[in-house]
Amino acid sequence: MVTLWEWFIMSNRSQRRGGQAQKVAHMPTYNMNQHQVEEMSQQAIKKEIDTMRQDILEKVTIQLSASFLVALHESTGFGQKRLTRVLERVQFLMQAIVEGEIDIQDLVAECSKLGVEVV
């Protein structure tokens, strides 16, 4: 006859053995030096900053475009056709700035010629 203590030891031993029989999933180990860690960190930070910058530029562009279109509609009565033409031209000029074909200072100078000072 098996005592309670013997039964506990045997069941505990079988559980331990069963745990040893199971294979633990192998997790790969990566060895990196300080320079590699810093480089990966800098790349991740740069990518995040670029993403944030792009998001901000898109939001600001939308806000400015919407503001100008509403102002043109309210002050001069521009309708859908004129506002669409203005928006297309603004987008064309913005793309030219991005591509480096014109500089923002060129646009400021053009406004000065028209008698409007952009500050």
Order of alpha helices (4+ residues) and beta strands (2+ residues): alpha-alpha-alpha-alpha
